[in-house]
Amino acid sequence: MGQQITCISMACEKMLKVLNIHDEPALGEEITSGLRSSGYSVDTTRLGLAGVTRAMSHDYDVLVLGETLPDIGGPAVVSALRGVGVQTPVIMVSGTADIEQRIQGLRAGADDYLAMPFSREEMLARVAALLRKMAHAPYSGAILRTNAFELDLIKRILTHRQRKQRLLPTECRLLEFMIRHSGRTVTRSEIFEAVWMHHLDPETNRIAVHVGRLRKKLATLGLPPMILTVRGSGYRFE
C-alpha cells in the first residue's frame, strides 16, 4: 500500500506498543499489519470490555479503537478508561460520516479520528503525529507523597531516595487507592469497585496478582512490606 512510514524517533529507545481494538477482521488485520510493518508492537482484541481491561493492565503508547464493537461502543471504552485515569492517547476509527458520533467520541476523551476509507500511510502518519504531540505536551503532574516515597499519578512513577519504578495503570490506581485509605483495612470488594470499576467476581485472583506485583516493585526500590494482607478481610496499607 505504498512506501513504508517508520516510527518516530522514540522507537529507537524502545518498541512502541499499540492496542488495536477492532471487531471487523479484515480492517483490524490491515491496521495491525501496517503498524507491525513500521516497527510497532501490537496487541489486538475485538471486544470493548477486554480492551478496557488490557489498557488498564498494560503500558500502551497508543490505542486504535473501532467506533462500533460487539459489546460496548468506542466512546464508552474511552469514557471508561478516562474515568479510571488511563490517559493513553486514542485514535478512533469511524466508518460513518455522522458528525454527532464523532463529537460523542471526542467528548468521551478520544484524541483523533480516522475516517474510512483511509490508506495505511494516513493511519501510520496519524499515529506518529499523535505520539509526537504527546511527547511535547506540557506536563501537569499530580504527586501523592507518603513518608517513604512519592507517586506521580500522571507518569505512574514511584520514587524512593532518587530511585524510580514505573507502574502499570492498574498498579498505579491500586496503590493510589491503598495510600488514600492508609491505616484502614479495605475489603476486596471495595478495592475491586474502586480500581476496576465493577463488582467483585468471587472467583477472580486479580487483586492478589496485582498486590503481588506491587509488593515486588516496592521491594525493588528497597522499601519494606507496606501492603499487608488481613486474612478474611482484605488489605491494609501502612
Backbone as CSV, one residue per row, in Angstrom:
resi,resn,N_x,N_y,N_z,CA_x,CA_y,CA_z,C_x,C_y,C_z
1,MET,0.828,-1.206,0.000,0.000,0.000,0.000,0.858,1.250,0.000
2,GLY,1.995,1.190,-0.697,2.813,2.396,-0.768,4.043,2.297,0.095
3,GLN,4.765,3.384,0.156,6.023,3.422,0.883,5.803,3.307,2.373
4,GLN,6.648,2.520,3.037,6.528,2.310,4.478,6.889,3.574,5.234
5,ILE,6.100,3.872,6.253,6.383,5.011,7.129,6.946,4.462,8.427
6,THR,8.101,4.906,8.823,8.736,4.367,10.016,8.263,5.095,11.255
7,CYS,8.474,4.452,12.413,8.087,5.054,13.690,8.926,6.285,13.969
8,ILE,8.406,7.140,14.829,9.145,8.335,15.213,10.332,7.940,16.071
9,SER,11.183,8.905,16.353,12.488,8.614,16.940,12.423,7.904,18.281
10,MET,11.337,8.041,19.029,11.245,7.367,20.310,11.390,5.865,20.159
11,ALA,11.045,5.314,18.957,11.126,3.886,18.745,12.562,3.398,18.803
12,CYS,13.527,4.315,18.653,14.925,3.921,18.753,15.262,3.526,20.189
13,GLU,14.529,4.089,21.138,14.786,3.799,22.533,14.011,2.562,22.994
14,LYS,12.807,2.385,22.530,12.009,1.222,22.897,10.974,0.981,21.818
15,MET,10.516,-0.263,21.707,9.474,-0.556,20.741,8.146,-0.021,21.269
16,LEU,7.528,0.856,20.513,6.266,1.445,20.931,5.155,0.420,20.835
17,LYS,4.271,0.441,21.835,3.211,-0.572,21.932,1.851,0.043,21.611
18,VAL,1.100,-0.654,20.768,-0.228,-0.204,20.363,-1.239,-1.305,20.676
19,LEU,-2.405,-0.898,21.177,-3.519,-1.823,21.343,-4.548,-1.501,20.274
20,ASN,-4.841,-2.483,19.418,-5.822,-2.328,18.350,-7.114,-3.024,18.768
21,ILE,-8.155,-2.233,18.999,-9.453,-2.769,19.432,-10.407,-2.639,18.261
22,HIS,-10.650,-3.744,17.574,-11.451,-3.697,16.362,-12.118,-5.047,16.133
23,ASP,-13.378,-5.041,15.732,-14.086,-6.311,15.567,-14.258,-6.739,14.117
24,GLU,-13.887,-5.884,13.161,-14.001,-6.257,11.760,-12.694,-6.917,11.337
25,PRO,-12.696,-8.226,11.047,-11.444,-8.967,10.850,-10.521,-8.372,9.799
26,ALA,-11.038,-8.052,8.608,-10.168,-7.574,7.531,-9.530,-6.238,7.880
27,LEU,-10.335,-5.308,8.377,-9.807,-3.984,8.707,-8.871,-4.062,9.909
28,GLY,-9.274,-4.850,10.909,-8.426,-4.997,12.088,-7.061,-5.554,11.732
29,GLU,-7.032,-6.555,10.845,-5.771,-7.152,10.425,-4.939,-6.175,9.603
30,GLU,-5.598,-5.368,8.770,-4.875,-4.375,7.975,-4.214,-3.340,8.878
31,ILE,-4.921,-2.889,9.902,-4.356,-1.925,10.843,-3.171,-2.549,11.582
32,THR,-3.358,-3.776,12.074,-2.290,-4.456,12.811,-1.070,-4.682,11.929
33,SER,-1.298,-5.144,10.695,-0.202,-5.404,9.771,0.581,-4.124,9.464
34,GLY,-0.146,-3.027,9.225,0.509,-1.768,8.923,1.367,-1.276,10.072
35,LEU,0.847,-1.383,11.292,1.593,-0.942,12.466,2.843,-1.802,12.683
36,ARG,2.677,-3.122,12.561,3.827,-4.010,12.776,4.900,-3.810,11.711
37,SER,4.475,-3.523,10.481,5.455,-3.308,9.409,6.291,-2.066,9.650
38,SER,5.788,-1.159,10.481,6.536,0.061,10.802,7.228,-0.020,12.151
39,GLY,7.267,-1.213,12.737,8.066,-1.405,13.940,7.335,-1.311,15.257
40,TYR,6.022,-1.185,15.224,5.258,-1.142,16.464,4.980,-2.558,16.966
41,SER,4.922,-2.714,18.273,4.425,-3.938,18.887,2.919,-3.778,19.062
42,VAL,2.132,-4.735,18.560,0.678,-4.573,18.539,-0.018,-5.737,19.232
43,ASP,-0.909,-5.411,20.169,-1.836,-6.376,20.753,-3.213,-6.098,20.164
44,THR,-4.052,-7.122,20.061,-5.367,-6.951,19.461,-6.463,-7.567,20.323
45,THR,-7.633,-6.994,20.223,-8.833,-7.582,20.796,-10.019,-7.047,20.016
46,ARG,-11.111,-7.802,19.974,-12.294,-7.361,19.233,-13.406,-6.871,20.151
47,LEU,-13.210,-6.942,21.460,-14.250,-6.548,22.409,-13.834,-5.316,23.200
48,GLY,-14.791,-4.425,23.416,-14.503,-3.197,24.128,-14.114,-3.407,25.577
49,LEU,-14.838,-4.274,26.284,-14.534,-4.502,27.697,-13.173,-5.143,27.871
50,ALA,-12.826,-6.063,26.964,-11.493,-6.666,27.012,-10.428,-5.604,26.755
51,GLY,-10.741,-4.659,25.854,-9.818,-3.569,25.586,-9.588,-2.698,26.799
52,VAL,-10.659,-2.412,27.538,-10.535,-1.622,28.771,-9.618,-2.334,29.752
53,THR,-9.839,-3.632,29.938,-9.023,-4.403,30.873,-7.556,-4.404,30.464
54,ARG,-7.290,-4.602,29.174,-5.898,-4.621,28.698,-5.236,-3.261,28.855
55,ALA,-5.966,-2.205,28.517,-5.391,-0.867,28.609,-5.086,-0.480,30.056
56,MET,-5.842,-1.029,30.998,-5.588,-0.767,32.404,-4.413,-1.577,32.934
57,SER,-4.167,-2.736,32.320,-3.182,-3.674,32.858,-1.840,-3.638,32.137
58,HIS,-1.763,-2.935,31.010,-0.534,-2.882,30.230,-0.178,-1.423,29.923
59,ASP,1.061,-1.230,29.540,1.566,0.120,29.308,1.629,0.393,27.807
60,TYR,0.519,0.812,27.221,0.462,1.083,25.781,0.777,2.550,25.502
61,ASP,1.315,2.796,24.297,1.603,4.157,23.872,0.437,4.787,23.126
62,VAL,-0.338,3.966,22.408,-1.491,4.437,21.635,-2.540,3.330,21.590
63,LEU,-3.806,3.729,21.574,-4.909,2.807,21.311,-5.541,3.188,19.980
64,VAL,-5.752,2.194,19.109,-6.525,2.388,17.880,-7.845,1.666,18.102
65,LEU,-8.935,2.410,18.045,-10.215,1.912,18.546,-11.330,2.041,17.524
66,GLY,-12.009,0.932,17.263,-13.179,0.973,16.401,-14.327,1.708,17.065
67,GLU,-15.093,2.421,16.268,-16.196,3.212,16.821,-17.340,2.322,17.304
68,THR,-17.566,1.198,16.594,-18.607,0.254,16.989,-17.975,-1.094,17.275
69,LEU,-18.398,-1.724,18.379,-17.861,-3.005,18.815,-19.014,-3.905,19.242
70,PRO,-18.803,-5.225,19.345,-19.909,-6.128,19.653,-20.543,-5.919,21.023
71,ASP,-19.754,-5.462,22.006,-20.309,-5.345,23.360,-20.622,-3.900,23.749
72,ILE,-19.620,-3.031,23.731,-19.868,-1.619,24.040,-19.220,-0.761,22.962
73,GLY,-19.728,0.437,22.765,-19.226,1.309,21.714,-17.874,1.911,22.051
74,GLY,-17.177,2.377,21.006,-15.887,3.005,21.194,-15.912,4.160,22.187
75,PRO,-16.872,5.091,22.094,-16.919,6.183,23.076,-17.035,5.700,24.512
76,ALA,-17.773,4.603,24.725,-17.900,4.058,26.080,-16.573,3.497,26.571
77,VAL,-15.788,2.919,25.654,-14.452,2.423,26.013,-13.574,3.580,26.473
78,VAL,-13.556,4.661,25.678,-12.726,5.818,26.029,-13.180,6.416,27.352
79,SER,-14.475,6.561,27.517,-15.016,7.146,28.749,-14.632,6.312,29.968
80,ALA,-14.700,4.977,29.838,-14.338,4.098,30.948,-12.868,4.250,31.304
81,LEU,-12.012,4.327,30.291,-10.577,4.470,30.541,-10.247,5.808,31.177
82,ARG,-10.833,6.876,30.650,-10.564,8.191,31.235,-11.099,8.265,32.670
83,GLY,-12.199,7.548,32.908,-12.789,7.553,34.241,-11.915,6.917,35.300
84,VAL,-11.041,5.980,34.884,-10.145,5.334,35.855,-8.719,5.873,35.745
85,GLY,-8.553,6.977,35.018,-7.264,7.646,34.988,-6.293,7.186,33.928
86,VAL,-6.728,6.339,32.987,-5.851,5.910,31.901,-5.871,6.986,30.820
87,GLN,-4.743,7.641,30.597,-4.668,8.764,29.666,-3.969,8.402,28.355
88,THR,-3.826,7.121,28.062,-3.216,6.695,26.804,-3.953,7.331,25.625
89,PRO,-3.229,7.949,24.678,-3.904,8.585,23.544,-4.683,7.586,22.702
90,VAL,-5.838,8.030,22.198,-6.752,7.165,21.454,-7.046,7.753,20.077
91,ILE,-6.870,6.940,19.042,-7.345,7.269,17.699,-8.549,6.390,17.420
92,MET,-9.700,7.006,17.183,-10.912,6.247,16.922,-11.142,6.129,15.417
93,VAL,-11.457,4.915,14.964,-11.718,4.648,13.553,-13.220,4.687,13.314
94,SER,-13.654,5.564,12.400,-15.082,5.757,12.145,-15.441,5.274,10.750
95,GLY,-16.508,4.492,10.674,-16.993,4.021,9.388,-18.175,4.813,8.883
96,THR,-18.527,5.888,9.586,-19.684,6.697,9.200,-19.279,8.149,9.035
97,ALA,-20.154,8.895,8.423,-19.933,10.336,8.256,-20.735,11.123,9.288
98,ASP,-21.274,10.427,10.293,-22.127,11.059,11.298,-21.287,11.936,12.221
99,ILE,-21.413,13.240,12.095,-20.618,14.171,12.884,-20.951,14.079,14.364
100,GLU,-22.220,13.748,14.684,-22.626,13.648,16.083,-21.892,12.508,16.786
101,GLN,-21.692,11.393,16.073,-20.956,10.280,16.672,-19.505,10.664,16.940
102,ARG,-18.935,11.427,16.017,-17.551,11.849,16.214,-17.440,12.804,17.400
103,ILE,-18.389,13.699,17.513,-18.393,14.625,18.648,-18.505,13.846,19.950
104,GLN,-19.348,12.813,19.953,-19.514,11.981,21.148,-18.188,11.324,21.536
105,GLY,-17.475,10.813,20.531,-16.191,10.183,20.809,-15.163,11.154,21.343
106,LEU,-15.112,12.338,20.764,-14.159,13.353,21.217,-14.496,13.841,22.620
107,ARG,-15.762,13.996,22.896,-16.173,14.418,24.237,-15.858,13.344,25.267
108,ALA,-15.894,12.076,24.851,-15.570,10.983,25.769,-14.084,10.943,26.099
109,GLY,-13.252,11.570,25.234,-11.819,11.620,25.511,-10.926,11.122,24.406
110,ALA,-11.492,10.791,23.219,-10.651,10.394,22.087,-9.806,11.575,21.638
111,ASP,-8.613,11.293,21.128,-7.686,12.360,20.743,-7.717,12.663,19.251
112,ASP,-8.123,11.678,18.435,-8.140,11.886,16.995,-9.132,10.912,16.378
113,TYR,-9.576,11.241,15.154,-10.495,10.378,14.404,-9.875,10.030,13.067
114,LEU,-10.038,8.793,12.646,-9.583,8.329,11.344,-10.808,7.832,10.588
115,ALA,-11.193,8.564,9.534,-12.419,8.246,8.805,-12.135,7.262,7.681
116,MET,-13.001,6.256,7.563,-12.885,5.301,6.458,-13.493,5.917,5.195
117,PRO,-12.934,5.566,4.005,-11.741,4.732,3.807,-10.471,5.541,4.038
118,PHE,-9.403,4.869,4.468,-8.141,5.545,4.685,-7.017,4.625,4.217
119,SER,-5.878,5.202,3.911,-4.724,4.422,3.485,-3.883,4.045,4.688
120,ARG,-3.040,3.038,4.492,-2.113,2.648,5.545,-1.205,3.825,5.903
121,GLU,-0.778,4.577,4.889,0.116,5.701,5.130,-0.531,6.765,6.006
122,GLU,-1.822,7.038,5.766,-2.507,8.036,6.595,-2.615,7.547,8.027
123,MET,-2.966,6.263,8.207,-3.097,5.720,9.553,-1.786,5.826,10.319
124,LEU,-0.676,5.443,9.670,0.628,5.499,10.328,1.048,6.935,10.616
125,ALA,0.734,7.837,9.697,1.083,9.240,9.903,0.324,9.826,11.083
126,ARG,-0.935,9.450,11.238,-1.729,9.965,12.362,-1.223,9.414,13.694
127,VAL,-0.857,8.137,13.714,-0.298,7.555,14.934,0.994,8.276,15.309
128,ALA,1.885,8.474,14.319,3.158,9.147,14.586,2.945,10.588,15.038
129,ALA,1.982,11.281,14.412,1.706,12.672,14.783,1.186,12.758,16.214
130,LEU,0.338,11.813,16.600,-0.209,11.820,17.953,0.891,11.542,18.974
131,LEU,1.802,10.625,18.656,2.919,10.340,19.552,3.825,11.563,19.710
132,ARG,4.069,12.276,18.614,4.886,13.490,18.702,4.202,14.536,19.581
133,LYS,2.898,14.662,19.392,2.132,15.633,20.177,2.211,15.312,21.663
134,MET,2.049,14.029,22.004,2.081,13.638,23.408,3.478,13.827,23.994
135,ALA,4.511,13.590,23.181,5.890,13.721,23.662,6.225,15.164,24.021
136,HIS,5.572,16.120,23.351,5.872,17.532,23.581,4.768,18.255,24.365
137,ALA,3.817,17.506,24.855,2.721,18.126,25.613,3.238,18.666,26.943
138,PRO,2.717,19.809,27.398,3.135,20.335,28.697,2.743,19.379,29.814
139,TYR,3.636,19.200,30.760,3.392,18.233,31.835,2.629,18.878,32.982
140,SER,1.561,18.240,33.385,0.784,18.680,34.538,0.765,17.546,35.553
141,GLY,1.694,17.595,36.501,1.876,16.473,37.415,0.880,16.469,38.558
142,ALA,0.695,15.292,39.129,-0.104,15.114,40.331,0.674,14.145,41.207
143,ILE,1.247,14.651,42.281,2.137,13.862,43.123,1.447,13.509,44.435
144,LEU,1.470,12.221,44.771,0.945,11.739,46.048,2.155,11.328,46.885
145,ARG,2.320,11.935,48.062,3.509,11.693,48.878,3.166,10.970,50.169
146,THR,4.044,10.040,50.551,3.985,9.394,51.862,5.315,9.665,52.555
147,ASN,5.470,9.146,53.768,6.738,9.337,54.476,7.890,8.606,53.796
148,ALA,7.567,7.578,53.010,8.608,6.732,52.423,8.881,7.015,50.949
149,PHE,7.879,7.446,50.197,8.060,7.601,48.754,7.055,8.605,48.210
150,GLU,7.192,8.908,46.906,6.188,9.716,46.231,5.736,9.005,44.967
151,LEU,4.480,9.200,44.630,3.876,8.547,43.472,3.360,9.616,42.521
152,ASP,3.930,9.631,41.320,3.465,10.534,40.264,2.286,9.852,39.573
153,LEU,1.080,10.397,39.763,-0.132,9.758,39.270,-0.305,9.903,37.760
154,ILE,0.369,10.878,37.161,0.270,11.073,35.722,1.287,10.202,34.986
155,LYS,2.540,10.297,35.400,3.587,9.496,34.755,3.626,8.058,35.260
156,ARG,2.928,7.808,36.379,2.883,6.483,37.001,4.289,6.032,37.415
157,ILE,5.016,6.946,38.077,6.369,6.652,38.522,6.437,6.736,40.045
158,LEU,6.980,5.697,40.640,7.175,5.609,42.077,8.625,5.961,42.370
159,THR,8.856,6.900,43.308,10.211,7.359,43.592,10.522,7.215,45.078
160,HIS,11.685,6.604,45.352,12.163,6.446,46.731,13.669,6.663,46.733
161,ARG,14.123,7.716,47.424,15.553,8.030,47.538,16.242,8.063,46.164
162,GLN,15.665,8.793,45.252,16.197,9.017,43.904,16.072,7.791,42.984
163,ARG,15.583,6.692,43.497,15.359,5.515,42.659,13.918,5.537,42.171
164,LYS,13.717,5.129,40.922,12.394,5.227,40.307,11.926,3.869,39.792
165,GLN,10.609,3.688,39.832,9.988,2.462,39.342,8.709,2.815,38.606
166,ARG,8.599,2.389,37.360,7.397,2.656,36.559,6.312,1.642,36.912
167,LEU,5.071,2.128,37.045,3.929,1.277,37.343,3.006,1.187,36.137
168,LEU,2.317,0.068,36.009,1.271,-0.069,35.015,0.031,0.690,35.500
169,PRO,-0.901,1.038,34.594,-2.062,1.836,35.006,-2.839,1.246,36.182
170,THR,-3.113,-0.058,36.150,-3.878,-0.653,37.247,-3.068,-0.672,38.533
171,GLU,-1.775,-0.925,38.442,-0.920,-0.908,39.630,-0.925,0.474,40.276
172,CYS,-0.850,1.503,39.446,-0.841,2.867,39.965,-2.161,3.196,40.656
173,ARG,-3.250,2.827,40.016,-4.563,3.113,40.601,-4.759,2.338,41.906
174,LEU,-4.291,1.095,41.947,-4.400,0.291,43.159,-3.576,0.894,44.289
175,LEU,-2.344,1.285,43.990,-1.504,1.876,45.027,-2.075,3.205,45.499
176,GLU,-2.593,4.002,44.580,-3.224,5.263,44.975,-4.380,5.008,45.934
177,PHE,-5.205,4.017,45.609,-6.352,3.702,46.470,-5.882,3.273,47.856
178,MET,-4.842,2.425,47.914,-4.349,1.948,49.200,-3.759,3.100,50.018
179,ILE,-3.027,3.995,49.360,-2.432,5.130,50.074,-3.520,6.025,50.655
180,ARG,-4.541,6.295,49.858,-5.611,7.201,50.312,-6.440,6.584,51.439
181,HIS,-6.323,5.273,51.646,-7.026,4.596,52.739,-6.017,4.011,53.725
182,SER,-4.879,4.677,53.835,-3.799,4.207,54.689,-4.266,3.997,56.131
183,GLY,-3.841,2.865,56.713,-4.175,2.553,58.097,-5.510,1.873,58.288
184,ARG,-6.309,1.793,57.222,-7.632,1.154,57.326,-7.655,-0.117,56.490
185,THR,-8.257,-1.156,57.025,-8.421,-2.389,56.257,-9.520,-2.185,55.226
186,VAL,-9.179,-2.383,53.962,-10.171,-2.264,52.892,-10.470,-3.652,52.357
187,THR,-11.734,-3.900,52.078,-12.147,-5.223,51.624,-11.802,-5.423,50.149
188,ARG,-11.808,-6.672,49.716,-11.549,-6.973,48.316,-12.634,-6.357,47.438
189,SER,-13.865,-6.348,47.916,-14.960,-5.746,47.146,-14.749,-4.254,46.970
190,GLU,-14.317,-3.568,48.017,-14.053,-2.127,47.931,-12.949,-1.847,46.917
191,ILE,-11.898,-2.650,46.963,-10.780,-2.465,46.026,-11.247,-2.689,44.602
192,PHE,-11.998,-3.761,44.381,-12.416,-4.102,43.022,-13.302,-3.017,42.435
193,GLU,-14.227,-2.501,43.219,-15.141,-1.484,42.709,-14.417,-0.157,42.466
194,ALA,-13.412,0.164,43.288,-12.695,1.426,43.128,-11.677,1.366,41.992
195,VAL,-10.995,0.238,41.841,-9.902,0.141,40.871,-10.374,-0.362,39.515
196,TRP,-11.241,-1.387,39.528,-11.712,-1.962,38.262,-13.097,-1.469,37.859
197,MET,-13.733,-0.708,38.721,-14.998,-0.033,38.428,-16.162,-0.985,38.166
198,HIS,-16.098,-2.195,38.706,-17.269,-3.056,38.663,-17.211,-4.011,39.841
199,HIS,-18.282,-4.779,40.048,-18.391,-5.607,41.239,-17.419,-6.779,41.200
200,LEU,-17.035,-7.220,42.370,-16.054,-8.289,42.512,-16.597,-9.615,41.998
201,ASP,-15.797,-10.263,41.178,-16.056,-11.644,40.790,-15.414,-12.521,41.859
202,PRO,-16.202,-13.290,42.617,-15.638,-14.056,43.733,-14.596,-15.080,43.309
203,GLU,-14.593,-15.437,42.026,-13.637,-16.440,41.547,-12.302,-15.837,41.109
204,THR,-12.228,-14.533,41.014,-11.024,-13.922,40.457,-9.901,-13.799,41.482
205,ASN,-8.669,-13.934,40.996,-7.494,-13.689,41.844,-6.771,-12.430,41.395
206,ARG,-7.494,-11.562,40.656,-6.895,-10.381,40.051,-6.272,-9.466,41.098
207,ILE,-6.956,-9.270,42.216,-6.424,-8.370,43.242,-5.129,-8.927,43.807
208,ALA,-5.115,-10.213,44.141,-3.917,-10.836,44.709,-2.738,-10.738,43.755
209,VAL,-2.991,-10.921,42.464,-1.931,-10.841,41.462,-1.336,-9.438,41.429
210,HIS,-2.191,-8.418,41.403,-1.694,-7.044,41.320,-1.041,-6.598,42.626
211,VAL,-1.563,-7.050,43.759,-0.908,-6.744,45.036,0.484,-7.364,45.053
212,GLY,0.603,-8.601,44.553,1.902,-9.259,44.495,2.900,-8.494,43.634
213,ARG,2.432,-7.991,42.484,3.305,-7.209,41.613,3.738,-5.910,42.276
214,LEU,2.795,-5.253,42.946,3.137,-4.008,43.636,4.167,-4.249,44.732
215,ARG,3.993,-5.312,45.483,4.940,-5.622,46.552,6.347,-5.824,45.988
216,LYS,6.445,-6.509,44.856,7.755,-6.736,44.237,8.389,-5.421,43.790
217,LYS,7.572,-4.514,43.242,8.109,-3.232,42.777,8.520,-2.348,43.950
218,LEU,7.773,-2.403,45.038,8.167,-1.669,46.241,9.474,-2.230,46.785
219,ALA,9.596,-3.571,46.790,10.814,-4.207,47.287,12.011,-3.866,46.408
220,THR,11.784,-3.729,45.099,12.867,-3.366,44.174,13.480,-2.023,44.543
221,LEU,12.666,-1.125,45.082,13.158,0.195,45.496,13.766,0.170,46.897
222,GLY,13.758,-1.003,47.532,14.314,-1.104,48.876,13.332,-0.753,49.968
223,LEU,12.048,-0.726,49.638,11.018,-0.397,50.631,10.565,-1.655,51.370
224,PRO,10.198,-1.521,52.641,9.714,-2.674,53.407,8.307,-3.051,52.972
225,PRO,7.801,-4.208,53.397,6.402,-4.569,53.089,5.451,-3.501,53.616
226,MET,4.607,-2.983,52.758,3.717,-1.889,53.145,2.253,-2.234,52.904
227,ILE,1.986,-3.197,52.037,0.615,-3.642,51.778,0.437,-4.971,52.497
228,LEU,-0.292,-4.938,53.584,-0.451,-6.109,54.435,-1.747,-6.840,54.120
229,THR,-1.692,-8.164,54.145,-2.889,-8.975,53.966,-3.564,-9.170,55.311
230,VAL,-4.839,-8.823,55.384,-5.636,-9.045,56.590,-6.548,-10.229,56.293
231,ARG,-6.161,-11.385,56.798,-6.855,-12.617,56.425,-8.349,-12.545,56.738
232,GLY,-9.141,-12.919,55.745,-10.587,-12.931,55.910,-11.235,-11.576,55.744
233,SER,-10.423,-10.523,55.574,-10.989,-9.180,55.483,-10.567,-8.462,54.193
234,GLY,-9.265,-8.350,53.945,-8.811,-7.618,52.777,-7.350,-7.246,52.901
235,TYR,-7.051,-5.940,52.721,-5.662,-5.466,52.773,-5.603,-4.145,53.515
236,ARG,-4.397,-3.852,54.038,-4.189,-2.587,54.735,-2.830,-2.035,54.326
237,PHE,-2.778,-0.728,54.036,-1.518,-0.055,53.709,-0.996,0.659,54.937
238,GLU,0.267,0.395,55.261,0.876,1.039,56.442,2.228,1.624,56.085
